[in-house]
Amino acid sequence: MKRSYSSQALAAFALLPLALLASGPAGAHVTLEQREAAPGAAYKAVLKVPHGCGTSPTQAVRVEIPEGFINVKPMPKPGWSLATVKGPYATSYPLHGRTLTEGVKDITWADGNLPDEHYDEFVAAGFLGKDLAGGSSLYFKVTQTCADGERQWIEIPDGTEGQKLASPAAVLRIAASHEHAVPKDTGGAAKIGTLAIQGAWARATPQGAKVGAGYLTILNTGSEADTLIGIAAPVAGKGEIHDMTMTDGVMRMRALPEGIEIPAGGTATLAPGGKHLMFMDLKEPLVSGASLPVTLTFKSGASVEVTFPIRPIGGDQKGGGAAKDEHDHHHHH
């Protein structure tokens, strides 16, 4: 396995006590914020750490990445060092036109200080394997190292009826396809939680084009804002969220790396001539009359696959004239 530990992290682990403490309420274990997702979905694992070891502050959090959670990227935390261990997967996984055979298997945030009376979250984003069985579970084993001892949240149920675990691993349930944890729709619409996607469509591209564009409307019926932060399509090497503006008579395009916010009770509209999705490094053209599956990922951790009908090159959603073609991407920056 490939290791990338900082010298500070190694020194911290050499000095930290390794005694397993039994203090602290068993019910207040490390858990995942989103505890159910569907096979093939983008997934953000948010591990919630509610307390220290007894009254001792947490100084390191290590998580073992379960098989089936792939292409994992941890989120750095200010004030903490970050170390990862990479290794081979038990099987290969197709993802966006690639075949993945290895990836991050272990993540450690160290050199920090989280007092027992405080709460924090540790985040890693990735994808769930498409072949994961509905109704199965993935277990994230977490070791919480403190200034005085450690807690290991690593126990996995053995199927015994009524079994109670003192230190359970964080669990993610894989939803069966009929449960629609990642809803799909063939008409440019889908719904997940308080978010409703409507009117999704993509514009056809000329033969040889390397970029394409997509549009949609997102409604948020909830009491909290959310943000569209990522897109992915099988035919695109990468996906980005862009905006087009007119400056001194020149149409310019810029990426929106922070995404697009959908305010509580509000709407975000992506349309020709304005904000839109960009499908980049296309492996094949987008053909009018066909459809394009697109996975949308939100800051809340929600993920949904929407089928984008592909419209003709020269038309908008209603078949009329289009705004300046977002496909002329190379000279608008």
C-alpha positions as CSV (number, residue, x, y, z in Angstrom):
1,M,0.0,0.0,0.0
2,K,1.1,3.6,-0.7
3,R,1.4,5.8,2.4
4,S,1.5,9.6,2.6
5,Y,1.8,10.5,6.3
6,S,3.1,13.8,7.5
7,S,6.1,13.7,9.9
8,Q,3.9,15.5,12.5
9,A,1.2,12.8,12.2
10,L,3.8,10.0,12.7
11,A,5.2,11.7,15.7
12,A,1.7,12.1,17.2
13,F,0.9,8.4,16.8
14,A,4.2,7.4,18.3
15,L,3.4,9.3,21.5
16,L,-0.3,8.7,21.9
17,P,-1.4,6.1,24.5
18,L,-3.1,3.0,23.0
19,A,-5.3,2.0,25.9
20,L,-8.9,1.4,24.9
21,L,-11.2,3.3,27.1
22,A,-14.6,2.1,28.0
23,S,-15.9,5.5,29.2
24,G,-18.5,7.5,27.3
25,P,-22.0,6.6,26.4
26,A,-22.2,3.7,24.0
27,G,-25.1,5.3,22.2
28,A,-23.0,8.4,21.3
29,H,-20.8,6.6,18.9
30,V,-19.3,8.0,15.6
31,T,-22.0,7.9,12.9
32,L,-22.6,8.9,9.3
33,E,-24.8,11.9,8.6
34,Q,-26.4,10.3,5.6
35,R,-27.0,6.6,6.4
36,E,-28.5,5.3,3.2
37,A,-27.5,5.7,-0.5
38,A,-28.0,3.7,-3.7
39,P,-25.4,1.8,-5.8
40,G,-23.6,3.9,-8.3
41,A,-24.3,7.2,-6.6
42,A,-21.9,9.9,-5.6
43,Y,-21.6,9.8,-1.8
44,K,-20.2,12.2,0.8
45,A,-19.3,10.4,4.0
46,V,-19.7,12.9,6.8
47,L,-18.5,11.2,10.1
48,K,-20.0,12.9,13.2
49,V,-17.7,12.8,16.3
50,P,-19.9,13.9,19.3
51,H,-17.4,13.5,22.2
52,G,-13.9,12.6,23.3
53,C,-12.6,9.7,25.3
54,G,-14.2,10.3,28.6
55,T,-13.3,14.0,29.1
56,S,-10.1,13.7,27.1
57,P,-10.0,15.7,23.8
58,T,-9.8,14.0,20.5
59,Q,-6.5,14.5,18.7
60,A,-6.8,12.1,15.7
61,V,-9.5,10.3,13.8
62,R,-8.8,7.4,11.5
63,V,-11.3,5.8,9.2
64,E,-11.0,2.5,7.3
65,I,-12.7,2.9,3.9
66,P,-15.0,-0.1,3.2
67,E,-14.7,-2.0,0.0
68,G,-17.2,-0.6,-2.5
69,F,-16.7,3.1,-1.6
70,I,-14.4,4.1,-4.4
71,N,-12.5,7.1,-5.8
72,V,-12.4,8.6,-2.3
73,K,-11.1,12.0,-1.6
74,P,-10.8,13.3,2.0
75,M,-11.6,16.9,2.9
76,P,-8.7,18.7,4.7
77,K,-9.5,20.3,8.0
78,P,-7.8,23.5,9.2
79,G,-5.5,22.8,12.1
80,W,-5.3,19.1,11.4
81,S,-2.8,17.1,9.3
82,L,-4.1,14.7,6.8
83,A,-2.7,11.3,5.8
84,T,-4.0,8.6,3.4
85,V,-3.2,5.0,2.7
86,K,-3.8,3.8,-0.9
87,G,-4.1,0.1,-1.9
88,P,-5.8,-2.2,-4.4
89,Y,-9.5,-2.9,-4.4
90,A,-10.8,-6.4,-4.1
91,T,-12.3,-6.0,-7.6
92,S,-12.2,-3.5,-10.4
93,Y,-14.9,-0.7,-10.6
94,P,-16.1,1.1,-13.7
95,L,-16.4,4.9,-13.2
96,H,-17.0,7.5,-15.8
97,G,-15.3,5.6,-18.6
98,R,-12.4,4.5,-16.5
99,T,-11.7,1.2,-14.6
100,L,-10.5,1.7,-11.1
101,T,-8.3,-0.9,-9.5
102,E,-7.0,0.9,-6.5
103,G,-7.7,3.9,-4.3
104,V,-7.7,5.4,-0.8
105,K,-8.3,2.7,1.8
106,D,-7.5,4.5,5.0
107,I,-7.7,8.2,6.1
108,T,-6.3,9.8,9.2
109,W,-6.8,13.4,10.4
110,A,-4.3,14.0,13.2
111,D,-2.5,16.7,15.2
112,G,-5.8,18.4,16.1
113,N,-7.6,19.2,19.3
114,L,-11.3,18.6,19.6
115,P,-12.5,19.0,23.3
116,D,-14.9,16.5,24.7
117,E,-17.5,19.3,25.1
118,H,-17.4,20.1,21.4
119,Y,-18.6,18.3,18.2
120,D,-17.0,18.1,14.7
121,E,-17.3,16.4,11.4
122,F,-14.8,14.6,9.2
123,V,-15.6,14.3,5.5
124,A,-14.6,12.2,2.5
125,A,-16.3,12.2,-0.9
126,G,-16.4,9.3,-3.4
127,F,-18.7,7.0,-5.3
128,L,-20.5,3.8,-4.4
129,G,-19.9,0.8,-6.7
130,K,-22.7,0.1,-9.1
131,D,-22.8,-3.6,-8.3
132,L,-23.4,-3.2,-4.5
133,A,-26.4,-5.3,-3.5
134,G,-29.5,-3.5,-2.3
135,G,-30.1,-4.1,1.3
136,S,-26.4,-4.7,2.1
137,S,-24.3,-2.4,4.3
138,L,-20.9,-0.8,4.3
139,Y,-19.1,-0.4,7.6
140,F,-16.7,2.5,8.3
141,K,-14.4,1.5,11.1
142,V,-13.3,4.5,13.0
143,T,-10.5,4.9,15.6
144,Q,-10.8,8.0,17.7
145,T,-7.4,8.7,19.4
146,C,-7.4,11.1,22.4
147,A,-4.9,12.8,24.6
148,D,-5.6,10.1,27.1
149,G,-6.4,6.8,25.4
150,E,-8.6,6.0,22.4
151,R,-12.1,4.7,21.3
152,Q,-12.4,2.2,18.6
153,W,-15.8,2.2,16.7
154,I,-15.1,-1.0,14.8
155,E,-17.7,-3.6,15.8
156,I,-19.8,-5.2,13.0
157,P,-23.0,-7.2,13.6
158,D,-22.8,-10.9,13.0
159,G,-26.5,-11.3,12.3
160,T,-27.5,-12.5,15.7
161,E,-31.1,-11.4,16.5
162,G,-31.2,-8.6,19.1
163,Q,-27.5,-8.2,19.1
164,K,-26.3,-5.0,20.8
165,L,-22.8,-3.6,20.0
166,A,-20.9,-1.5,22.6
167,S,-18.6,0.1,19.9
168,P,-20.4,-0.2,16.5
169,A,-18.8,0.9,13.3
170,A,-20.5,3.7,11.4
171,V,-22.9,2.0,8.9
172,L,-24.2,3.0,5.5
173,R,-27.1,1.0,4.2
174,I,-27.2,0.3,0.4
175,A,-30.8,1.0,-0.8
176,A,-32.5,-1.3,-3.2
177,S,-33.1,0.2,-6.6
178,H,-36.9,0.3,-6.1
179,E,-36.5,2.5,-3.0
180,H,-35.3,5.4,-5.1
181,A,-32.5,6.6,-2.8
182,V,-31.0,7.9,-6.1
183,P,-34.1,8.5,-8.1
184,K,-34.0,8.2,-11.9
185,D,-36.3,9.7,-14.5
186,T,-36.5,9.5,-18.2
187,G,-38.1,12.9,-18.8
188,G,-35.7,15.4,-17.4
189,A,-37.2,15.4,-13.9
190,A,-36.4,13.8,-10.5
191,K,-36.8,14.5,-6.8
192,I,-34.6,13.8,-3.8
193,G,-35.6,15.0,-0.3
194,T,-36.7,18.7,-0.6
195,L,-35.1,19.2,-4.0
196,A,-37.0,18.8,-7.2
197,I,-35.3,18.8,-10.6
198,Q,-37.4,19.9,-13.5
199,G,-36.9,20.5,-17.2
200,A,-33.5,19.0,-17.5
201,W,-32.1,18.8,-21.1
202,A,-28.8,18.8,-22.9
203,R,-27.8,20.3,-26.3
204,A,-26.6,18.0,-29.1
205,T,-22.9,18.5,-30.2
206,P,-21.2,18.4,-33.6
207,Q,-19.1,15.4,-34.4
208,G,-15.6,15.8,-32.8
209,A,-16.8,18.4,-30.2
210,K,-15.2,18.0,-26.8
211,V,-17.6,20.0,-24.7
212,G,-21.4,20.0,-24.3
213,A,-23.9,21.9,-22.2
214,G,-26.9,21.0,-20.0
215,Y,-29.7,23.0,-18.4
216,L,-32.3,22.5,-15.7
217,T,-34.3,24.1,-12.9
218,I,-33.9,23.1,-9.3
219,L,-36.6,23.8,-6.7
220,N,-35.9,23.7,-3.0
221,T,-39.0,23.3,-0.9
222,G,-37.0,22.9,2.4
223,S,-36.3,25.3,5.2
224,E,-32.5,25.3,4.5
225,A,-30.5,26.3,1.5
226,D,-28.5,23.7,-0.5
227,T,-25.9,24.0,-3.2
228,L,-25.3,22.1,-6.4
229,I,-21.5,21.4,-6.2
230,G,-20.8,18.6,-8.7
231,I,-22.0,16.9,-11.9
232,A,-20.8,13.7,-13.6
233,A,-21.8,12.0,-16.8
234,P,-20.4,8.7,-18.2
235,V,-19.5,10.2,-21.6
236,A,-17.6,13.2,-20.1
237,G,-14.1,13.1,-18.6
238,K,-15.3,15.8,-16.1
239,G,-18.2,18.0,-15.4
240,E,-18.3,21.6,-14.3
241,I,-20.8,24.3,-13.4
242,H,-20.4,27.5,-15.5
243,D,-21.8,31.0,-15.9
244,M,-22.0,33.2,-19.0
245,T,-22.0,37.0,-18.8
246,M,-21.8,39.8,-21.3
247,T,-19.0,42.3,-20.6
248,D,-18.3,45.2,-23.1
249,G,-20.1,43.3,-25.8
250,V,-18.1,40.2,-25.3
251,M,-19.6,37.0,-24.0
252,R,-17.4,35.5,-21.3
253,M,-17.6,32.2,-19.5
254,R,-16.3,31.3,-16.1
255,A,-16.4,28.2,-13.9
256,L,-18.3,28.3,-10.6
257,P,-16.1,26.0,-8.4
258,E,-18.3,26.8,-5.3
259,G,-21.4,25.6,-7.2
260,I,-24.9,27.2,-7.4
261,E,-27.0,27.8,-4.3
262,I,-30.6,26.8,-4.2
263,P,-32.1,29.1,-1.5
264,A,-34.6,27.7,1.0
265,G,-38.0,27.9,-0.6
266,G,-36.4,29.2,-3.8
267,T,-35.3,28.1,-7.3
268,A,-32.1,28.0,-9.3
269,T,-32.5,28.1,-13.1
270,L,-29.7,27.1,-15.5
271,A,-30.6,28.1,-19.0
272,P,-28.9,29.1,-22.4
273,G,-27.0,32.3,-22.1
274,G,-26.5,32.1,-18.4
275,K,-25.6,29.5,-15.8
276,H,-25.3,26.0,-17.2
277,L,-23.6,22.6,-16.8
278,M,-20.6,21.8,-18.9
279,F,-19.7,18.2,-20.0
280,M,-16.0,18.3,-20.8
281,D,-13.6,16.0,-22.5
282,L,-16.5,14.2,-24.3
283,K,-15.7,10.7,-25.4
284,E,-18.6,10.7,-28.0
285,P,-21.0,13.3,-29.3
286,L,-24.3,14.1,-27.7
287,V,-26.9,13.0,-30.3
288,S,-30.3,14.7,-30.7
289,G,-33.1,12.3,-29.7
290,A,-30.9,10.3,-27.4
291,S,-30.5,10.9,-23.6
292,L,-27.7,11.5,-21.2
293,P,-27.6,10.2,-17.6
294,V,-26.2,12.9,-15.3
295,T,-25.4,12.6,-11.6
296,L,-26.0,15.8,-9.6
297,T,-24.3,16.1,-6.2
298,F,-25.3,18.6,-3.5
299,K,-23.5,20.2,-0.6
300,S,-25.9,18.5,1.8
301,G,-24.6,15.1,0.6
302,A,-27.7,14.4,-1.5
303,S,-27.1,12.8,-4.9
304,V,-29.5,12.1,-7.7
305,E,-29.3,10.8,-11.3
306,V,-31.3,12.6,-13.8
307,T,-31.8,11.6,-17.5
308,F,-31.3,14.6,-19.7
309,P,-33.1,14.4,-23.1
310,I,-30.8,15.7,-25.9
311,R,-32.2,18.5,-28.0
312,P,-31.1,19.6,-31.5
313,I,-27.9,21.8,-31.8
314,G,-29.7,24.9,-32.9
315,G,-32.7,24.9,-30.6
316,D,-33.6,25.6,-27.0
317,Q,-35.9,23.5,-24.8
318,K,-39.0,24.6,-26.8
319,G,-37.3,24.2,-30.1
320,G,-36.7,27.9,-30.8
321,G,-33.4,29.8,-31.3
322,A,-30.7,29.3,-28.8
323,A,-28.5,31.9,-27.1
324,K,-24.8,32.1,-28.1
325,D,-23.7,28.5,-28.1
326,E,-21.9,27.5,-24.9
327,H,-20.0,24.9,-26.9
328,D,-17.8,27.8,-28.2
329,H,-16.0,27.4,-24.9
330,H,-12.4,28.1,-25.9
331,H,-12.6,31.9,-26.4
332,H,-15.0,33.0,-23.7
333,H,-12.7,32.9,-20.6
